[in-house]
Amino acid sequence: MMNDRQTALEIYSDALKAVLPETLIRETLKLEENDLIVGDQRYPLARGGGLFVFGSGKASVGSAKAVTELLGDRIAGGLVVSNVEAELDRIRVVVGAHPVPDARSVIAADMLMQGLAGLSEDDFFIYLLSGGSSALIEKPIPPLSLQDLQDMSQLLLRAGAPIAGMNVVRKHLSLLKGGRLGRRTKARGVVLVISDVIGDDLETIGSAPLYRDRSSYADVCDILSRYNLWEKIPAAVRTLVERGRAGEGEDTPKEANPRINHLLIGTNRKTLKKAKEQAESLGMKAYILTSRLEGEARAVAKSLIAIGREILKERKPSEPPVCLLFGGETTVTVRGSGEGGRNQELCLAALQEIGSRDGLLLLSAGTDGIDGNTEAAGALADAAGWKRAQEMGLSIDDYLERNDSSRFFEQTGGLIRTGPTGTNVMDIVILLVGRKGF
């Protein structure tokens, strides 16, 4: 029988397979003579028009590779922007920067804008959109500089702002976000979306370059004030936002381009459903409690372990053993200079709550394989890890104070390393309660 660590890792690994780009594209795309079938929609391809592939995000390379395998020489060309280098037939791959944009992101944005603007009304394009796009492609509204946008990204990240709030700000500082990129083409197209945001809001995913944006400059002011950033932001950004709020600057498009459709193909809930199936195949009861997990990682950890302790003691709301599944994306307010990410910090805080108590194991990991400023996807927390830390004289409080969760788990053996997975549908948290085999 597998122990709990092996069981949790197998559930996590199997869940990832359900949202790998090659899986999602095979489920979504089909070519029948001169018709492109996308989900349950049929798109007749105009004679004389070309079929192009564009995209941006952490899953764009894997998605583009899968598209080329399906459509082959029907593809007339295209370009995708990712955080990894790759070579593809017929589609150019350009590398941008993540999580903070740099000059590469601006070059990539220019190339995307030119590529889409160059299409005719008879052309058709597939755009592969996934998480990471907000940083990978960027073009500041004049007179903003790239440095202004970099400073804004760092401020929002360190303040612990959720992705939805960050993207509201980003959309109002950019020439291609919030539907602006979608206004630069005459062609028809479909956007295949792998969601990395809670609620799968198309206006938030990748900052919605080809969709629409119903947020306003007033919303930007509210977000910056809420996180006490208004006085810290670059002066040029403050001026732009104030002018926009006064109606002196052009806002983002409030209606979607009618020639461009969007289709969600990968979501966190899809991952959780696969995790549930895998847990049940291993003989456990399994429940998906939410795909909308959010909040400060440390606070979330306390709540999750409290649920586990209740089940162990009261046998409610479920008789153990049981696997509880959560999805979403927590945040971390960074105060220290350590190495870590939201998943590892959540696990370190959970370890503090678990202590020496057997019967509880928590795994938290990103589906993209990258957590914070580390090369780990996440971590595992259980009594064995807590006891190992005690034997080594490691203080959980000290490591939490420094936001140094990665170095802690590096020493105690709790890190999960997958490398970049090529997909991104937020995080998955697995809580095993009362299983035998510890």
Phi and psi in degrees as a GROMACS rama.xvg file:
@    title "Ramachandran Plot"
@    xaxis  label "Phi"
@    yaxis  label "Psi"
@TYPE xy
-69.7369  145.487  MET-2
-77.439  176.879  ASN-3
-65.0873  -37.0413  ASP-4
-63.073  -46.4088  ARG-5
-62.3216  -40.2192  GLN-6
-63.4969  -48.1804  THR-7
-62.5422  -41.3618  ALA-8
-65.7713  -36.3234  LEU-9
-68.2633  -40.0506  GLU-10
-62.3299  -45.4857  ILE-11
-61.7334  -47.6454  TYR-12
-62.3133  -42.5611  SER-13
-68.2561  -36.7122  ASP-14
-63.3366  -38.0071  ALA-15
-59.9348  -36.1757  LEU-16
-61.5686  -28.1494  LYS-17
-69.7581  -21.0364  ALA-18
-119.527  18.8186  VAL-19
-70.1321  142.631  LEU-20
-52.6802  -41.5309  PRO-21
-62.64  -35.0076  GLU-22
-67.4574  -48.316  THR-23
-65.8359  -41.65  LEU-24
-66.6972  -42.2084  ILE-25
-61.1936  -34.4876  ARG-26
-74.7453  -19.0576  GLU-27
-107.578  -40.7858  THR-28
-104.047  145.365  LEU-29
-156.603  145.664  LYS-30
-115.615  122.809  LEU-31
-121.844  103.441  GLU-32
52.8657  -110.279  GLU-33
-107.289  21.6374  ASN-34
-117.173  134.45  ASP-35
-98.0229  122.211  LEU-36
-98.5826  119.508  ILE-37
-124.074  107.037  VAL-38
63.3805  -123.744  GLY-39
-103.851  15.0844  ASP-40
-106.581  143.019  GLN-41
-112.686  127.101  ARG-42
-117.589  106.049  TYR-43
-66.9625  131.12  PRO-44
-91.3119  125.766  LEU-45
-66.9447  139.472  ALA-46
-67.3825  132.809  ARG-47
91.562  -14.4208  GLY-48
-94.41  155.861  GLY-49
-101.727  159.396  GLY-50
-107.883  118.009  LEU-51
-117.965  155.267  PHE-52
-126.708  121.675  VAL-53
-124.044  170.361  PHE-54
173.027  168.569  GLY-55
-156.981  147.128  SER-56
126.771  171.332  GLY-57
-65.6325  -25.1267  LYS-58
-98.298  4.94835  ALA-59
-68.6393  -36.8229  SER-60
-67.7606  -48.6279  VAL-61
-61.3311  -39.2522  GLY-62
-66.7243  -43.9977  SER-63
-64.6325  -38.0419  ALA-64
-61.6744  -43.7259  LYS-65
-65.1376  -37.4954  ALA-66
-65.4022  -42.7204  VAL-67
-64.0564  -35.0934  THR-68
-66.4016  -31.9916  GLU-69
-83.7793  -40.4075  LEU-70
-102.655  -19.7782  LEU-71
51.8996  -128.545  GLY-72
-76.6525  2.41298  ASP-73
-72.2454  -18.5328  ARG-74
-77.3512  123.231  ILE-75
-86.2086  -15.1075  ALA-76
152.164  -174.033  GLY-77
151.214  -175.234  GLY-78
-158.114  135.583  LEU-79
-126.636  148.789  VAL-80
-114.58  125.6  VAL-81
-135.779  -179.335  SER-82
-99.4939  5.10077  ASN-83
-130.891  150.036  VAL-84
-80.5161  144.767  GLU-85
-163.685  162.766  ALA-86
-123.623  130.52  GLU-87
-130.331  150.527  LEU-88
-71.8425  130.399  ASP-89
73.5034  -14.8696  ARG-90
-123.194  124.922  ILE-91
-80.5392  139.444  ARG-92
-109.096  125.587  VAL-93
-118.756  138.975  VAL-94
-96.5176  127.726  VAL-95
-107.504  -172.355  GLY-96
-109.465  149.876  ALA-97
-154.181  139.911  HIS-98
-89.4999  -2.88267  PRO-99
-113.384  126.921  VAL-100
-64.6255  150.896  PRO-101
-137.08  -165.622  ASP-102
-58.8124  -31.3916  ALA-103
-63.3913  -36.3023  ARG-104
-65.2836  -36.2219  SER-105
-69.9196  -42.821  VAL-106
-61.6471  -43.8433  ILE-107
-62.2232  -40.9773  ALA-108
-62.6069  -43.9021  ALA-109
-58.971  -42.7508  ASP-110
-66.6748  -39.6661  MET-111
-64.4467  -46.5589  LEU-112
-60.8438  -42.4376  MET-113
-66.6162  -40.8175  GLN-114
-62.7175  -46.5456  GLY-115
-70.9974  -37.4355  LEU-116
-66.1172  -24.7625  ALA-117
-82.4699  -4.70104  GLY-118
-79.4614  151.03  LEU-119
-95.8792  173.766  SER-120
-65.1761  -24.2768  GLU-121
-84.3775  -14.2788  ASP-122
-76.5672  158.697  ASP-123
-132.982  139.357  PHE-124
-128.937  149.282  PHE-125
-107.427  127.371  ILE-126
-112.648  126.46  TYR-127
-101.354  104.556  LEU-128
-110.244  130.652  LEU-129
-148.973  173.132  SER-130
-57.5408  146.097  GLY-131
103.818  -15.3751  GLY-132
-59.9769  -33.1084  SER-133
-59.3069  -32.0754  SER-134
-97.1284  -32.6525  ALA-135
-67.7683  -30.7792  LEU-136
-124.038  127.176  ILE-137
-154.233  139.448  GLU-138
-147.601  101.977  LYS-139
-66.6396  144.192  PRO-140
-70.6841  127.475  ILE-141
-59.7243  141.573  PRO-142
-94.9945  18.6538  PRO-143
-62.5412  147.462  LEU-144
-104.889  166.01  SER-145
-59.9773  -38.5903  LEU-146
-59.882  -37.7797  GLN-147
-59.5676  -44.8232  ASP-148
-69.5275  -36.2679  LEU-149
-63.5247  -43.6699  GLN-150
-62.8397  -39.4897  ASP-151
-64.2469  -43.4896  MET-152
-60.7976  -44.2432  SER-153
-64.7486  -42.9564  GLN-154
-61.7827  -44.8541  LEU-155
-67.6272  -40.6957  LEU-156
-63.0032  -46.7741  LEU-157
-71.0381  -25.3861  ARG-158
-78.381  -10.66  ALA-159
79.9547  22.8547  GLY-160
-66.7032  137.013  ALA-161
-67.4438  161.22  PRO-162
-60.6511  -36.7475  ILE-163
-61.8951  -44.2099  ALA-164
-66.546  -42.4923  GLY-165
-58.162  -42.4683  MET-166
-73.2108  -28.033  ASN-167
-60.5735  -43.6471  VAL-168
-65.2378  -49.1048  VAL-169
-58.1414  -40.816  ARG-170
-61.5194  -29.8039  LYS-171
-91.0027  2.57762  HIS-172
-115.101  4.75437  LEU-173
-124.471  148.143  SER-174
-84.9374  -5.69623  LEU-175
-128.517  -7.9445  LEU-176
-87.2024  169.629  LYS-177
63.1459  32.6254  GLY-178
93.1143  -6.19476  GLY-179
-68.2222  -35.4136  ARG-180
-64.6836  -36.8005  LEU-181
-66.5336  -16.8367  GLY-182
-86.6101  -1.36856  ARG-183
-98.6112  6.72096  ARG-184
-130.19  148.996  THR-185
-94.6697  -12.3277  LYS-186
-76.8927  159.193  ALA-187
-81.2478  153.356  ARG-188
-163.844  167.531  GLY-189
-132.342  135.988  VAL-190
-105.284  118.638  VAL-191
-94.8472  119.706  LEU-192
-113.531  126.652  VAL-193
-105.573  115.218  ILE-194
-84.7336  134.588  SER-195
-121.544  24.4392  ASP-196
-129.612  150.275  VAL-197
-65.2863  131.071  ILE-198
85.3938  -6.35069  GLY-199
55.2484  41.4484  ASP-200
-74.6798  117.344  ASP-201
-63.8276  -20.4585  LEU-202
-78.9973  -11.6986  GLU-203
-106.103  -37.8838  THR-204
-58.8231  120.224  ILE-205
61.1241  18.921  GLY-206
62.752  22.941  SER-207
50.458  58.3745  ALA-208
-64.3633  -27.2561  PRO-209
-117.283  10.1948  LEU-210
-104.779  -116.403  TYR-211
-150.617  176.121  ARG-212
-151.041  113.391  ASP-213
-95.9901  4.06568  ARG-214
-79.6464  169.153  SER-215
-133.549  172.864  SER-216
-63.64  -29.102  TYR-217
-64.2704  -37.3474  ALA-218
-64.2814  -37.635  ASP-219
-60.868  -44.9134  VAL-220
-59.5567  -42.9969  CYS-221
-61.81  -43.6124  ASP-222
-65.7233  -45.835  ILE-223
-64.4112  -36.1104  LEU-224
-70.7449  -39.5075  SER-225
-60.034  -35.5623  ARG-226
-100.905  18.4265  TYR-227
54.8366  42.6603  ASN-228
-109.847  -9.85775  LEU-229
-55.7156  -40.6246  TRP-230
-83.3069  -9.003  GLU-231
-99.1265  -15.7006  LYS-232
-75.0035  157.838  ILE-233
-57.6294  145.629  PRO-234
-58.7891  -37.5873  ALA-235
-65.5873  -35.8247  ALA-236
-67.5631  -43.1716  VAL-237
-60.6453  -42.0319  ARG-238
-64.5205  -45.3376  THR-239
-60.5854  -44.7407  LEU-240
-66.3429  -42.1991  VAL-241
-63.32  -40.973  GLU-242
-65.3358  -40.703  ARG-243
-64.3644  -41.0251  GLY-244
-65.0831  -29.9323  ARG-245
-84.3672  1.98538  ALA-246
80.8895  16.7086  GLY-247
-94.1943  -6.26331  GLU-248
-126.303  153.346  GLY-249
-69.0795  129.657  GLU-250
-89.2378  174.265  ASP-251
-69.2186  153.823  THR-252
-60.1766  132.893  PRO-253
-94.3232  -8.98699  LYS-254
-124.429  144.126  GLU-255
-74.261  151.643  ALA-256
-63.0395  119.669  ASN-257
-66.1959  -13.9258  PRO-258
-91.4288  0.710202  ARG-259
-123.153  121.262  ILE-260
-102.595  154.102  ASN-261
-120.539  141.018  HIS-262
-138.085  122.45  LEU-263
-75.4727  123.939  LEU-264
-116.787  -20.308  ILE-265
-138.106  128.75  GLY-266
-139.064  164.409  THR-267
-62.2714  -38.5317  ASN-268
-62.6245  -34.5068  ARG-269
-61.8058  -40.4552  LYS-270
-63.3931  -44.6843  THR-271
-64.0976  -38.0232  LEU-272
-62.5858  -40.6503  LYS-273
-67.0322  -38.5648  LYS-274
-62.3996  -40.8618  ALA-275
-62.1281  -45.3149  LYS-276
-59.6974  -42.647  GLU-277
-66.4967  -43.1037  GLN-278
-61.8514  -41.23  ALA-279
-67.7733  -33.9324  GLU-280
-66.9634  -21.5278  SER-281
-91.8169  7.31923  LEU-282
91.8447  16.9311  GLY-283
-108.848  152.908  MET-284
-72.4887  140.834  LYS-285
-141.33  140.994  ALA-286
-137.101  135.358  TYR-287
-89.5918  112.601  ILE-288
-88.3446  -34.57  LEU-289
-168.326  150.585  THR-290
-110.107  15.2554  SER-291
-122.124  33.6872  ARG-292
-67.8168  126.457  LEU-293
-154.009  173.658  GLU-294
114.841  175.315  GLY-295
-62.0774  129.998  GLU-296
-54.0282  -40.982  ALA-297
-66.4524  -40.2203  ARG-298
-68.1767  -40.5525  ALA-299
-61.5911  -41.3216  VAL-300
-58.3726  -44.3012  ALA-301
-60.3232  -41.9601  LYS-302
-66.0473  -42.8523  SER-303
-65.0388  -44.2459  LEU-304
-69.0696  -31.2215  ILE-305
-61.6867  -38.7142  ALA-306
-63.2422  -44.7599  ILE-307
-61.8659  -41.7147  GLY-308
-65.4966  -36.7127  ARG-309
-62.5243  -42.7373  GLU-310
-64.7657  -42.1293  ILE-311
-62.0669  -40.4796  LEU-312
-85.6836  -47.3355  LYS-313
-99.197  -9.16497  GLU-314
60.0697  27.9351  ARG-315
-135.905  148.433  LYS-316
-80.4092  6.709  PRO-317
-144.83  144.208  SER-318
-73.4355  126.737  GLU-319
-71.1538  158.358  PRO-320
-79.5719  150.017  PRO-321
-152.342  150.157  VAL-322
-113.294  120.401  CYS-323
-106.257  135.349  LEU-324
-121.135  135.997  LEU-325
-135.129  145.525  PHE-326
-136.072  159.227  GLY-327
144.734  -147.231  GLY-328
-158.792  114.291  GLU-329
-85.4077  178.911  THR-330
-130.874  161.55  THR-331
-131.214  126.601  VAL-332
-85.3769  108.842  THR-333
-79.7004  122.395  VAL-334
-120.721  -20.9287  ARG-335
-107.505  -176.164  GLY-336
-116.394  24.0283  SER-337
-81.6842  -172.992  GLY-338
-108.303  133.073  GLU-339
171.956  -170.978  GLY-340
-159.336  177.086  GLY-341
-63.1276  -36.5701  ARG-342
-69.6187  -43.3521  ASN-343
-68.419  -36.6144  GLN-344
-67.0181  -40.1915  GLU-345
-59.6394  -43.7736  LEU-346
-66.9486  -37.4614  CYS-347
-66.8447  -40.9816  LEU-348
-66.3185  -36.5498  ALA-349
-65.7473  -37.7125  ALA-350
-60.4703  -37.8953  LEU-351
-61.5032  -37.0329  GLN-352
-77.9926  -33.0168  GLU-353
-70.7462  -44.4292  ILE-354
57.3495  -134.42  GLY-355
-92.1293  10.9241  SER-356
-77.5727  113.341  ARG-357
-72.8813  159.19  ASP-358
97.3854  2.31939  GLY-359
-129.789  130.611  LEU-360
-139.229  133.043  LEU-361
-123.309  129.414  LEU-362
-115.994  132.769  LEU-363
-135.907  125.682  SER-364
-153.571  150.314  ALA-365
-79.8611  144.603  GLY-366
-75.8232  -14.3727  THR-367
-86.7672  -6.20677  ASP-368
82.1967  4.02288  GLY-369
-129.447  124.502  ILE-370
-119.851  113.072  ASP-371
61.8497  -135.834  GLY-372
-98.0436  33.7511  ASN-373
-125.023  174.696  THR-374
-99.1281  7.07286  GLU-375
-94.3524  154.834  ALA-376
-87.1568  -26.3522  ALA-377
170.339  -149.777  GLY-378
-157.387  173.93  ALA-379
-121.557  142.072  LEU-380
-129.075  128.012  ALA-381
-157.584  176.12  ASP-382
-61.8366  -34.5028  ALA-383
-62.2192  -40.2479  ALA-384
-66.9295  -39.5209  GLY-385
-63.3462  -43.6888  TRP-386
-64.8768  -38.064  LYS-387
-63.5716  -39.9385  ARG-388
-64.3234  -39.7774  ALA-389
-63.0931  -42.8561  GLN-390
-63.1465  -31.7741  GLU-391
-88.7775  -4.70726  MET-392
73.5171  28.0353  GLY-393
-90.0014  134.44  LEU-394
-97.4538  116.97  SER-395
-61.2406  -41.4794  ILE-396
-57.2541  -43.4289  ASP-397
-63.4579  -43.0098  ASP-398
-69.8851  -35.5873  TYR-399
-65.6396  -40.4628  LEU-400
-60.2917  -34.5739  GLU-401
-91.5941  0.809877  ARG-402
51.0513  49.2244  ASN-403
-117.998  41.0723  ASP-404
-63.9671  -32.9734  SER-405
-66.4983  -42.8602  SER-406
-65.7956  -32.9576  ARG-407
-62.7556  -52.3254  PHE-408
-72.0914  -22.6825  PHE-409
-60.8376  -37.342  GLU-410
-81.7923  -33.3754  GLN-411
-94.0393  -8.04271  THR-412
88.554  24.7383  GLY-413
-105.385  4.97794  GLY-414
-74.3042  147.657  LEU-415
-110.945  121.854  ILE-416
-121.346  119.326  ARG-417
-116.97  -18.9268  THR-418
75.3468  170.04  GLY-419
-57.0405  128.847  PRO-420
-88.6839  -18.6085  THR-421
85.7251  7.96871  GLY-422
-138.059  176.485  THR-423
-166.894  98.0316  ASN-424
-127.821  47.3871  VAL-425
69.1264  -148.599  MET-426
-113.313  160.177  ASP-427
-126.419  134.794  ILE-428
-120.329  127.985  VAL-429
-117.971  122.758  ILE-430
-116.631  112.045  LEU-431
-97.097  128.084  LEU-432
-124.652  121.74  VAL-433
72.4157  21.464  GLY-434
-77.4434  146.957  ARG-435
-81.3843  161.441  LYS-436
100.164  11.4513  GLY-437
